[in-house]
Amino acid sequence: MNRYRMRFAPQVWTPSLSPTLVNWLRTLRHRQCDREVKISSIDIIGDSHVRGHLDAGHGVMIMPNHSSHADPYVIYAAADRIGTALYLMATWHVFHDKSRLVQWLLRKHGCFSVDREANDIGAFKMATSLLQEKPEPLVIFPEGEIYHCSDRVTPFREGAAAIAVAAARKSDRPIVCVPCAISYSYVDDPTPALLSTMGELEESIFWRRQTERPLEERIYRFAEALLAVKELEYFGETKSGRLPERIRGLGDFILDGVEARHELSQGTKSIPERVKAARKVIIEKRTADDATDTVKSTLDNDLEDLFLVVQSFSYPGDYVVDKPSIGRMAETIDKFEEDVLMKFTATIKARRSVKVEFGEAVEVVGDKKIKGQTTTITAEIEKRVQEMLDRA
């Protein structure tokens, strides 16, 4: 997973969409998609679901899974095929440290920032107004993070659906949420690059390259070694049992400890939502005027613990063994490359194709008397995206 600064956003970036510029730069985007993320072809299915609602004047939110750094390129290519520009909510880190030109181009493409570590009311209001007023769709990735599991969605957060529900309550037009499944497959064989990276990973923990073993076995042996190191750090001993249970046990132990130290209620929320709530509290404490260097150091350790929780959560533990495909092995090695070799993004191992499928929209009801609609919509969209991925 990408490491990013765990602090509140230093500023806000608002959209300044220019459909004319977006259309004019279409060829350049397609070239970048081929050159930078090695996407050779994009197959788009169900685009009529989006086009039909746009033609009817509805407010459209597109909710895709988010398994790859190539997803923004792919979603813009799909929008080109549909014949529309779009708005896209992105973490503020996408803008930060970029040149003024890149920031300007992002804003002209409809991108705007959200502070995921705070209750970003400004981004929430911006998104609701776009759904209520603009003819272009709004894209939000409900998973929040890139987990490198393109065959399996991780729990969708409820923020996107909450925006749609809030927009529908004061909208003069219907609001719909469209599920979108993005799945990748290799056109060229990535095996040589995977073997090379696997060797680097093994050497990084002072192992010899295990070239006599099958790649799947090397992946699991390496994962076991990493987990054992962390178990020794936090438990003082290694645990036994299946990898998924051990990973989950470590994450729960760390997160429970952070929440206890900051007197936070666990509730029934998902791991990412619990981590987000804890991060917000810790960052608030760290930025307080009376925070000493000692206090800040302790809080930084808690933030590191939370990052490890999300890292461990991104490894299901049975992703490869459940279906030992070259794609799943590649995604797992990609995660190792970012987490262990500290690459900002994993190297792309070979040329790929991608399938983008849009499903039937879920209509959002604006009646305030309807309770639990946000949870219902989130669960339904997640279910439909997983069903489309299963068919891919």
JOLINUR-V280220 format. One record per backbone hydrogen bond with DSSP energy under -0.5 kcal/mol. CO is the residue of the C=O (numbers start at 0). NH is the residue of the N-H. E is the energy in kcal/mol with one decimal. If there is no record, write none. Layout:
# JOLINUR-V280220
[[CO,NH,E] [CO,NH,E]]
This chain:
# JOLINUR-V280220
[[4,6,-1.5] [11,13,-0.5] [12,112,-2.5] [17,21,-2.6] [18,22,-2.3] [19,23,-2.2] [20,24,-2.1] [22,25,-1.2] [24,28,-2.4] [25,29,-2.2] [26,30,-2.0] [27,31,-2.4] [28,32,-2.5] [29,33,-1.7] [30,34,-2.9] [31,35,-3.2] [31,36,-0.8] [32,36,-0.7] [32,38,-1.9] [37,39,-0.7] [37,351,-3.3] [40,353,-2.0] [41,43,-0.6] [42,355,-3.1] [44,357,-2.7] [45,48,-1.8] [45,49,-0.6] [46,49,-0.5] [46,50,-2.6] [47,51,-2.6] [48,52,-1.0] [49,53,-2.3] [50,54,-2.7] [51,55,-1.4] [52,57,-2.5] [53,56,-1.5] [57,59,-0.6] [58,175,-2.7] [59,61,-0.5] [59,137,-2.7] [60,177,-3.4] [61,63,-0.6] [61,139,-2.1] [62,179,-1.7] [63,141,-0.5] [65,146,-1.0] [67,70,-1.5] [69,73,-2.1] [70,74,-2.9] [71,75,-2.0] [72,76,-2.0] [73,77,-2.3] [74,78,-1.9] [75,79,-2.2] [76,80,-1.8] [77,81,-2.1] [78,82,-2.0] [78,83,-2.2] [84,136,-0.6] [86,138,-2.9] [87,111,-2.0] [89,113,-1.5] [90,93,-2.1] [91,94,-1.1] [91,95,-2.1] [94,97,-1.9] [98,102,-2.5] [99,103,-2.4] [100,104,-2.5] [101,105,-2.6] [102,106,-2.2] [103,107,-2.3] [104,108,-1.3] [105,110,-2.4] [106,15,-2.4] [106,109,-1.7] [107,17,-2.5] [109,87,-2.0] [111,89,-2.7] [113,91,-1.6] [113,115,-0.9] [114,117,-1.2] [117,119,-1.5] [118,120,-1.9] [119,123,-2.0] [120,124,-2.8] [121,125,-2.3] [122,126,-2.5] [123,127,-2.2] [124,128,-2.3] [125,129,-2.0] [126,130,-2.0] [127,131,-1.8] [128,132,-1.8] [129,133,-2.0] [136,86,-2.6] [137,61,-3.0] [137,139,-0.5] [138,88,-2.1] [139,141,-0.9] [140,143,-1.3] [141,156,-2.6] [142,144,-1.7] [144,146,-0.7] [148,151,-1.2] [157,161,-2.3] [158,162,-1.9] [159,163,-1.9] [160,164,-2.6] [161,165,-2.4] [162,166,-2.4] [163,167,-2.2] [164,168,-1.5] [165,169,-0.6] [166,169,-1.0] [167,170,-1.1] [173,58,-3.0] [174,363,-2.6] [175,60,-2.5] [176,178,-0.6] [176,361,-3.1] [177,62,-2.8] [178,358,-2.4] [179,64,-1.2] [179,181,-0.5] [180,182,-0.5] [180,356,-2.4] [182,354,-2.8] [184,352,-3.0] [189,193,-2.4] [190,194,-2.8] [191,195,-1.9] [192,196,-2.4] [193,197,-2.6] [194,198,-1.9] [195,199,-1.8] [196,200,-2.4] [197,201,-2.3] [198,202,-2.3] [199,203,-1.7] [200,204,-0.7] [201,204,-1.0] [201,206,-2.5] [202,205,-1.9] [208,210,-1.7] [209,212,-1.9] [213,217,-2.2] [214,218,-2.4] [215,219,-1.8] [216,220,-2.6] [217,221,-2.3] [218,222,-2.4] [219,223,-2.4] [220,224,-1.9] [221,225,-2.3] [222,226,-2.5] [223,227,-2.5] [224,228,-1.8] [225,229,-1.8] [226,230,-2.7] [227,231,-2.3] [228,232,-1.7] [229,233,-2.4] [230,234,-3.2] [230,235,-1.1] [230,236,-0.8] [231,235,-0.6] [241,245,-2.1] [242,246,-2.7] [243,247,-2.4] [244,248,-2.5] [245,249,-2.2] [246,250,-2.3] [247,251,-2.6] [248,252,-2.1] [249,253,-2.3] [250,254,-2.6] [251,255,-2.8] [252,256,-1.7] [253,257,-2.1] [254,258,-2.6] [255,259,-2.3] [256,260,-2.2] [257,261,-1.4] [258,263,-3.0] [259,262,-1.1] [265,268,-0.7] [269,273,-2.4] [270,274,-2.6] [271,275,-2.3] [272,276,-2.1] [273,277,-2.2] [274,278,-2.8] [275,279,-2.1] [276,280,-1.6] [277,281,-2.4] [278,282,-3.1] [279,283,-2.0] [280,284,-2.0] [281,285,-2.4] [282,286,-2.0] [284,287,-0.8] [287,290,-1.6] [291,295,-2.7] [292,296,-2.3] [293,297,-2.0] [294,298,-2.5] [295,299,-2.5] [296,300,-1.7] [297,301,-1.6] [298,302,-2.2] [299,303,-2.2] [300,304,-2.2] [301,305,-2.2] [302,306,-2.1] [303,307,-2.1] [304,308,-2.0] [305,309,-2.0] [306,310,-2.5] [307,311,-2.9] [308,312,-2.1] [309,313,-1.4] [310,313,-0.6] [311,314,-1.4] [313,315,-0.7] [317,321,-2.2] [318,322,-0.6] [319,322,-0.6] [322,324,-3.2] [324,328,-2.1] [325,329,-2.2] [326,330,-2.3] [327,331,-1.9] [328,332,-2.2] [329,333,-2.4] [330,334,-1.9] [331,335,-2.2] [332,336,-2.6] [333,337,-1.8] [334,338,-2.8] [335,339,-3.3] [335,340,-1.2] [336,342,-1.8] [346,348,-0.6] [350,186,-2.5] [350,187,-1.6] [351,39,-3.3] [351,40,-0.7] [352,184,-2.3] [353,42,-2.8] [354,182,-2.3] [354,356,-0.5] [355,44,-3.1] [356,180,-2.6] [359,178,-0.5] [360,362,-0.6] [361,176,-2.6] [363,174,-0.5] [366,369,-1.4] [368,370,-0.6] [371,375,-2.2] [372,376,-2.9] [373,377,-2.2] [374,378,-2.4] [375,379,-2.2] [376,380,-2.8] [377,381,-2.4] [378,382,-2.2] [379,383,-2.4] [380,384,-2.5] [381,385,-2.3] [382,386,-2.2] [383,387,-2.0] [384,388,-2.3] [385,389,-2.3] [386,390,-1.1] [387,391,-0.9]]
